[in-house]
């Protein structure tokens, strides 16, 4: 039996916390659990903030958060799980960026923190208290880290770029009021 140290315990706690929060947020989107709005409500919201089609965007985000979060918590397929969760949080951060950094003002602080924690776990690995370790890292190879993160970064950049393009087109037809009433 392999012993573990405080690094492994720390990684376990970080995986459980980050993965659990991500999975809970994802189930809000997918199933309406924990006060969420399910696919219909989340899809309508996603459409309103430029992610179209809304239902597909809600499903993708929900699966990335739920699946990525659950896999992170278990320490299974850690590079792919962390990358998927980080990509979802990149998309969430794009929505909140106009509000600045701090979450209290509706900023991207929370999404960025979850995304960075997930990416950090993808890079660092799950530690010895994980399914990856128990399965001899079959789905946690060193080469998977850059592949998963680069692939996710590319897809996220395209999705967020298309969203930003939609938002700019929407604003082109709008004119701000010249005088306050």
Order of alpha helices (4+ residues) and beta strands (2+ residues): alpha-alpha-alpha-alpha-alpha-alpha-alpha
